Amino acid sequence: MQRIHTVKELRSSLKAQKNIAFVPTMGNLHDGHIALISLAKQHGDCVVASIFVNPLQFGPNEDLANYPRTLEADCKKLTDAGADIVFIPNVQEMYPDFDGEHLNQTMTITPPPIAAELCGASRPGHFSGVATVVMKLFNLVMPQIAIFGKKDFQQVYVIKELVRQFNLPIRIIAGDTVRETSGLAMSSRNGYLTPAQKAEATQLYQCLVNIVHAVKQGNTRFTDLEQAASQTLSQQGWLVDYISVRAASTLKPATNQDNELIVLAAAKLGSTRLIDNIDFCAK
């Protein structure tokens, strides 16, 4: 596997490639990321991954400085998984106007209004940062296919809108969420959990499973289901950000007429914010 750190070298290496599948990451890779690499290998002749902890998508009180950086372990996992290239830029390479401290002069993308709901409500500017860095990476890698994980479902939705609205010739494929045997969705932030918290963290997934079961049994009182699940988690010590049943195609609040649904949740266990979702058919 080739390690590349600069835009110039990346463009030179990819110049002759015809069918590129791209998997952008922030590193600290786990089996969920590796599943995306495997999916990319099914669809592309040249698999490119990126490792870049994007400062634009972190808020002022979030964990940018402490975000786990495990480059050597990540590169070994990517090599073993069969990736061809890993792009590892620094901040100056991605944001030419970065002065070592500030990104104030950086041009950014404004995502659609849905980006201000769900995770966007508690993380202002997050999806603008995501859309901006993904657009920059797309312009650099110029893939035919890009792979993202469904665990970040709202992110996938925003990126699909980015591709649609900017007429990008890229096919977005969403890989299924990879879970621990307990049901806990794999996440880089799981590493922040103590062993006891990791055992408790499965409660988030179980609340979503319960909502899915209730809806499939004909209960479409979505607000009641959301509130009951939120109350259950709160009583178990969680700080709930949101639990919401939405139409999967639009991310608008679900109605009785919607069949393709997704239930999404975000909540803090201790100081660790976890997200999860399940997409399903109501009938």
Contacts in CASP RR format, 6 or more apart in sequence:
PFRMAT RR
TARGET T0000
AUTHOR 0000-0000-0000
METHOD contacts of the structure
MODEL  1
MQRIHTVKELRSSLKAQKNIAFVPTMGNLHDGHIALISLAKQHGDCVVAS
IFVNPLQFGPNEDLANYPRTLEADCKKLTDAGADIVFIPNVQEMYPDFDG
EHLNQTMTITPPPIAAELCGASRPGHFSGVATVVMKLFNLVMPQIAIFGK
KDFQQVYVIKELVRQFNLPIRIIAGDTVRETSGLAMSSRNGYLTPAQKAE
ATQLYQCLVNIVHAVKQGNTRFTDLEQAASQTLSQQGWLVDYISVRAAST
LKPATNQDNELIVLAAAKLGSTRLIDNIDFCAK
1 75 0 8 1.000
1 78 0 8 1.000
1 79 0 8 1.000
1 82 0 8 1.000
1 83 0 8 1.000
1 84 0 8 1.000
1 85 0 8 1.000
1 86 0 8 1.000
2 13 0 8 1.000
2 84 0 8 1.000
2 85 0 8 1.000
2 86 0 8 1.000
3 75 0 8 1.000
3 85 0 8 1.000
3 86 0 8 1.000
3 88 0 8 1.000
4 10 0 8 1.000
4 13 0 8 1.000
4 85 0 8 1.000
4 86 0 8 1.000
4 87 0 8 1.000
4 88 0 8 1.000
5 87 0 8 1.000
5 88 0 8 1.000
5 89 0 8 1.000
5 90 0 8 1.000
5 93 0 8 1.000
6 89 0 8 1.000
6 93 0 8 1.000
7 89 0 8 1.000
7 93 0 8 1.000
7 140 0 8 1.000
10 85 0 8 1.000
10 87 0 8 1.000
10 140 0 8 1.000
10 141 0 8 1.000
11 140 0 8 1.000
13 85 0 8 1.000
14 20 0 8 1.000
14 46 0 8 1.000
14 48 0 8 1.000
14 85 0 8 1.000
14 141 0 8 1.000
14 142 0 8 1.000
17 45 0 8 1.000
17 46 0 8 1.000
18 45 0 8 1.000
19 44 0 8 1.000
19 45 0 8 1.000
19 46 0 8 1.000
19 144 0 8 1.000
19 145 0 8 1.000
20 44 0 8 1.000
20 45 0 8 1.000
20 46 0 8 1.000
20 47 0 8 1.000
20 48 0 8 1.000
20 141 0 8 1.000
20 142 0 8 1.000
20 143 0 8 1.000
20 144 0 8 1.000
20 145 0 8 1.000
21 40 0 8 1.000
21 41 0 8 1.000
21 43 0 8 1.000
21 44 0 8 1.000
21 45 0 8 1.000
21 46 0 8 1.000
21 47 0 8 1.000
21 48 0 8 1.000
21 143 0 8 1.000
21 144 0 8 1.000
21 145 0 8 1.000
21 146 0 8 1.000
21 147 0 8 1.000
22 40 0 8 1.000
22 47 0 8 1.000
22 48 0 8 1.000
22 49 0 8 1.000
22 50 0 8 1.000
22 137 0 8 1.000
22 138 0 8 1.000
22 141 0 8 1.000
22 143 0 8 1.000
22 145 0 8 1.000
22 146 0 8 1.000
22 147 0 8 1.000
23 33 0 8 1.000
23 36 0 8 1.000
23 37 0 8 1.000
23 40 0 8 1.000
23 47 0 8 1.000
23 48 0 8 1.000
23 49 0 8 1.000
23 50 0 8 1.000
23 83 0 8 1.000
23 146 0 8 1.000
23 147 0 8 1.000
24 49 0 8 1.000
24 50 0 8 1.000
24 52 0 8 1.000
24 133 0 8 1.000
24 134 0 8 1.000
24 137 0 8 1.000
24 146 0 8 1.000
24 148 0 8 1.000
25 33 0 8 1.000
25 49 0 8 1.000
25 50 0 8 1.000
25 51 0 8 1.000
25 74 0 8 1.000
26 51 0 8 1.000
26 52 0 8 1.000
26 53 0 8 1.000
26 54 0 8 1.000
26 67 0 8 1.000
26 188 0 8 1.000
27 33 0 8 1.000
27 51 0 8 1.000
27 53 0 8 1.000
27 68 0 8 1.000
27 69 0 8 1.000
27 70 0 8 1.000
27 71 0 8 1.000
27 74 0 8 1.000
27 188 0 8 1.000
28 67 0 8 1.000
28 68 0 8 1.000
28 69 0 8 1.000
28 70 0 8 1.000
28 74 0 8 1.000
28 188 0 8 1.000
29 70 0 8 1.000
29 73 0 8 1.000
29 74 0 8 1.000
29 77 0 8 1.000
29 78 0 8 1.000
29 188 0 8 1.000
30 178 0 8 1.000
30 186 0 8 1.000
30 187 0 8 1.000
30 188 0 8 1.000
30 190 0 8 1.000
31 178 0 8 1.000
31 186 0 8 1.000
32 149 0 8 1.000
32 177 0 8 1.000
32 178 0 8 1.000
32 186 0 8 1.000
33 77 0 8 1.000
34 77 0 8 1.000
34 81 0 8 1.000
35 175 0 8 1.000
35 176 0 8 1.000
35 178 0 8 1.000
36 147 0 8 1.000
36 148 0 8 1.000
36 149 0 8 1.000
36 175 0 8 1.000
37 47 0 8 1.000
37 49 0 8 1.000
37 78 0 8 1.000
37 81 0 8 1.000
37 82 0 8 1.000
37 83 0 8 1.000
37 147 0 8 1.000
38 81 0 8 1.000
39 147 0 8 1.000
39 173 0 8 1.000
39 175 0 8 1.000
40 47 0 8 1.000
40 83 0 8 1.000
40 145 0 8 1.000
40 147 0 8 1.000
41 47 0 8 1.000
41 81 0 8 1.000
41 82 0 8 1.000
43 145 0 8 1.000
43 147 0 8 1.000
43 171 0 8 1.000
43 173 0 8 1.000
44 144 0 8 1.000
44 145 0 8 1.000
46 84 0 8 1.000
46 85 0 8 1.000
47 82 0 8 1.000
47 83 0 8 1.000
47 84 0 8 1.000
47 85 0 8 1.000
48 83 0 8 1.000
48 84 0 8 1.000
48 85 0 8 1.000
48 86 0 8 1.000
48 87 0 8 1.000
48 141 0 8 1.000
48 143 0 8 1.000
49 78 0 8 1.000
49 83 0 8 1.000
49 85 0 8 1.000
49 86 0 8 1.000
49 87 0 8 1.000
50 86 0 8 1.000
50 87 0 8 1.000
50 88 0 8 1.000
50 89 0 8 1.000
50 137 0 8 1.000
50 141 0 8 1.000
51 71 0 8 1.000
51 74 0 8 1.000
51 86 0 8 1.000
51 87 0 8 1.000
51 88 0 8 1.000
52 87 0 8 1.000
52 88 0 8 1.000
52 89 0 8 1.000
52 94 0 8 1.000
52 133 0 8 1.000
52 137 0 8 1.000
53 64 0 8 1.000
53 67 0 8 1.000
53 69 0 8 1.000
54 94 0 8 1.000
54 129 0 8 1.000
54 130 0 8 1.000
54 133 0 8 1.000
55 64 0 8 1.000
55 91 0 8 1.000
55 103 0 8 1.000
56 95 0 8 1.000
56 103 0 8 1.000
56 106 0 8 1.000
56 108 0 8 1.000
56 128 0 8 1.000
56 129 0 8 1.000
56 130 0 8 1.000
56 132 0 8 1.000
56 133 0 8 1.000
57 125 0 8 1.000
57 126 0 8 1.000
57 127 0 8 1.000
57 129 0 8 1.000
57 130 0 8 1.000
57 133 0 8 1.000
58 64 0 8 1.000
58 67 0 8 1.000
58 126 0 8 1.000
59 123 0 8 1.000
59 124 0 8 1.000
59 125 0 8 1.000
59 126 0 8 1.000
62 123 0 8 1.000
67 188 0 8 1.000
68 188 0 8 1.000
68 191 0 8 1.000
71 88 0 8 1.000
74 86 0 8 1.000
75 86 0 8 1.000
78 86 0 8 1.000
87 137 0 8 1.000
87 140 0 8 1.000
87 141 0 8 1.000
91 98 0 8 1.000
91 100 0 8 1.000
92 98 0 8 1.000
92 100 0 8 1.000
94 133 0 8 1.000
94 136 0 8 1.000
95 103 0 8 1.000
95 106 0 8 1.000
97 103 0 8 1.000
97 105 0 8 1.000
97 106 0 8 1.000
98 106 0 8 1.000
106 132 0 8 1.000
107 132 0 8 1.000
108 128 0 8 1.000
108 129 0 8 1.000
108 131 0 8 1.000
108 132 0 8 1.000
109 128 0 8 1.000
109 129 0 8 1.000
109 131 0 8 1.000
109 132 0 8 1.000
109 135 0 8 1.000
109 162 0 8 1.000
110 128 0 8 1.000
111 127 0 8 1.000
111 128 0 8 1.000
111 130 0 8 1.000
111 131 0 8 1.000
111 158 0 8 1.000
111 161 0 8 1.000
111 162 0 8 1.000
112 158 0 8 1.000
112 161 0 8 1.000
114 154 0 8 1.000
114 157 0 8 1.000
114 158 0 8 1.000
114 250 0 8 1.000
114 251 0 8 1.000
114 252 0 8 1.000
115 126 0 8 1.000
115 127 0 8 1.000
115 128 0 8 1.000
115 131 0 8 1.000
115 154 0 8 1.000
115 158 0 8 1.000
116 124 0 8 1.000
117 251 0 8 1.000
118 154 0 8 1.000
118 242 0 8 1.000
118 244 0 8 1.000
118 246 0 8 1.000
118 251 0 8 1.000
118 264 0 8 1.000
118 266 0 8 1.000
119 126 0 8 1.000
119 127 0 8 1.000
119 154 0 8 1.000
119 241 0 8 1.000
119 266 0 8 1.000
119 275 0 8 1.000
120 126 0 8 1.000
120 127 0 8 1.000
120 154 0 8 1.000
121 241 0 8 1.000
121 242 0 8 1.000
122 241 0 8 1.000
122 242 0 8 1.000
122 266 0 8 1.000
127 154 0 8 1.000
127 155 0 8 1.000
127 158 0 8 1.000
130 155 0 8 1.000
130 158 0 8 1.000
130 159 0 8 1.000
131 158 0 8 1.000
131 159 0 8 1.000
131 162 0 8 1.000
134 159 0 8 1.000
134 162 0 8 1.000
135 162 0 8 1.000
135 166 0 8 1.000
138 146 0 8 1.000
138 168 0 8 1.000
138 170 0 8 1.000
143 170 0 8 1.000
144 169 0 8 1.000
144 170 0 8 1.000
144 171 0 8 1.000
145 170 0 8 1.000
145 171 0 8 1.000
145 172 0 8 1.000
145 173 0 8 1.000
146 159 0 8 1.000
146 170 0 8 1.000
146 171 0 8 1.000
146 172 0 8 1.000
146 173 0 8 1.000
147 173 0 8 1.000
147 174 0 8 1.000
147 175 0 8 1.000
148 155 0 8 1.000
148 156 0 8 1.000
148 159 0 8 1.000
148 172 0 8 1.000
148 173 0 8 1.000
148 174 0 8 1.000
148 175 0 8 1.000
149 156 0 8 1.000
149 174 0 8 1.000
149 175 0 8 1.000
149 176 0 8 1.000
149 177 0 8 1.000
150 156 0 8 1.000
150 174 0 8 1.000
150 175 0 8 1.000
150 176 0 8 1.000
150 177 0 8 1.000
150 277 0 8 1.000
150 279 0 8 1.000
151 177 0 8 1.000
151 185 0 8 1.000
151 186 0 8 1.000
151 187 0 8 1.000
151 275 0 8 1.000
151 276 0 8 1.000
151 277 0 8 1.000
152 275 0 8 1.000
153 174 0 8 1.000
153 262 0 8 1.000
153 264 0 8 1.000
153 277 0 8 1.000
153 279 0 8 1.000
154 251 0 8 1.000
154 264 0 8 1.000
156 172 0 8 1.000
156 174 0 8 1.000
157 251 0 8 1.000
159 172 0 8 1.000
160 172 0 8 1.000
162 168 0 8 1.000
163 170 0 8 1.000
163 172 0 8 1.000
177 185 0 8 1.000
177 186 0 8 1.000
177 276 0 8 1.000
177 277 0 8 1.000
178 185 0 8 1.000
178 186 0 8 1.000
179 185 0 8 1.000
179 186 0 8 1.000
179 205 0 8 1.000
180 186 0 8 1.000
182 199 0 8 1.000
182 202 0 8 1.000
183 202 0 8 1.000
183 205 0 8 1.000
184 190 0 8 1.000
184 198 0 8 1.000
184 201 0 8 1.000
184 202 0 8 1.000
184 204 0 8 1.000
184 205 0 8 1.000
185 205 0 8 1.000
185 274 0 8 1.000
185 275 0 8 1.000
185 276 0 8 1.000
187 274 0 8 1.000
187 275 0 8 1.000
189 272 0 8 1.000
189 273 0 8 1.000
189 274 0 8 1.000
190 198 0 8 1.000
190 201 0 8 1.000
190 272 0 8 1.000
190 274 0 8 1.000
192 271 0 8 1.000
192 272 0 8 1.000
193 201 0 8 1.000
193 269 0 8 1.000
193 272 0 8 1.000
197 269 0 8 1.000
197 270 0 8 1.000
197 272 0 8 1.000
200 236 0 8 1.000
200 269 0 8 1.000
201 269 0 8 1.000
201 274 0 8 1.000
203 232 0 8 1.000
203 233 0 8 1.000
203 236 0 8 1.000
203 238 0 8 1.000
204 233 0 8 1.000
204 238 0 8 1.000
204 265 0 8 1.000
204 267 0 8 1.000
204 269 0 8 1.000
204 274 0 8 1.000
204 276 0 8 1.000
205 276 0 8 1.000
207 229 0 8 1.000
207 232 0 8 1.000
207 233 0 8 1.000
207 243 0 8 1.000
207 265 0 8 1.000
208 229 0 8 1.000
208 243 0 8 1.000
208 263 0 8 1.000
208 265 0 8 1.000
208 276 0 8 1.000
208 277 0 8 1.000
208 278 0 8 1.000
209 278 0 8 1.000
210 229 0 8 1.000
211 225 0 8 1.000
211 226 0 8 1.000
211 229 0 8 1.000
211 243 0 8 1.000
211 245 0 8 1.000
211 263 0 8 1.000
212 263 0 8 1.000
212 278 0 8 1.000
212 280 0 8 1.000
214 225 0 8 1.000
215 222 0 8 1.000
215 225 0 8 1.000
215 245 0 8 1.000
215 261 0 8 1.000
215 263 0 8 1.000
215 280 0 8 1.000
215 282 0 8 1.000
216 280 0 8 1.000
216 282 0 8 1.000
216 283 0 8 1.000
218 282 0 8 1.000
219 225 0 8 1.000
220 254 0 8 1.000
220 256 0 8 1.000
220 282 0 8 1.000
222 245 0 8 1.000
222 253 0 8 1.000
222 254 0 8 1.000
225 245 0 8 1.000
226 243 0 8 1.000
226 244 0 8 1.000
226 245 0 8 1.000
229 243 0 8 1.000
229 265 0 8 1.000
230 240 0 8 1.000
230 243 0 8 1.000
233 240 0 8 1.000
233 243 0 8 1.000
233 267 0 8 1.000
234 240 0 8 1.000
237 269 0 8 1.000
238 267 0 8 1.000
238 268 0 8 1.000
238 269 0 8 1.000
239 267 0 8 1.000
239 268 0 8 1.000
239 270 0 8 1.000
240 265 0 8 1.000
240 266 0 8 1.000
240 267 0 8 1.000
241 265 0 8 1.000
241 266 0 8 1.000
241 267 0 8 1.000
241 268 0 8 1.000
241 273 0 8 1.000
242 264 0 8 1.000
242 265 0 8 1.000
242 266 0 8 1.000
243 263 0 8 1.000
243 264 0 8 1.000
243 265 0 8 1.000
243 267 0 8 1.000
244 253 0 8 1.000
244 263 0 8 1.000
244 264 0 8 1.000
244 265 0 8 1.000
245 253 0 8 1.000
245 254 0 8 1.000
245 261 0 8 1.000
245 262 0 8 1.000
245 263 0 8 1.000
246 252 0 8 1.000
246 253 0 8 1.000
246 254 0 8 1.000
246 261 0 8 1.000
246 262 0 8 1.000
246 263 0 8 1.000
246 264 0 8 1.000
247 253 0 8 1.000
247 254 0 8 1.000
247 255 0 8 1.000
247 258 0 8 1.000
247 260 0 8 1.000
247 261 0 8 1.000
247 262 0 8 1.000
248 260 0 8 1.000
248 261 0 8 1.000
248 262 0 8 1.000
248 279 0 8 1.000
249 260 0 8 1.000
251 262 0 8 1.000
254 261 0 8 1.000
258 282 0 8 1.000
259 281 0 8 1.000
259 282 0 8 1.000
259 283 0 8 1.000
260 279 0 8 1.000
260 281 0 8 1.000
260 282 0 8 1.000
261 279 0 8 1.000
261 280 0 8 1.000
261 281 0 8 1.000
261 282 0 8 1.000
262 277 0 8 1.000
262 278 0 8 1.000
262 279 0 8 1.000
262 280 0 8 1.000
263 277 0 8 1.000
263 278 0 8 1.000
263 280 0 8 1.000
264 275 0 8 1.000
264 276 0 8 1.000
264 277 0 8 1.000
265 275 0 8 1.000
265 276 0 8 1.000
265 277 0 8 1.000
266 273 0 8 1.000
266 274 0 8 1.000
266 275 0 8 1.000
267 273 0 8 1.000
267 274 0 8 1.000
268 274 0 8 1.000
END
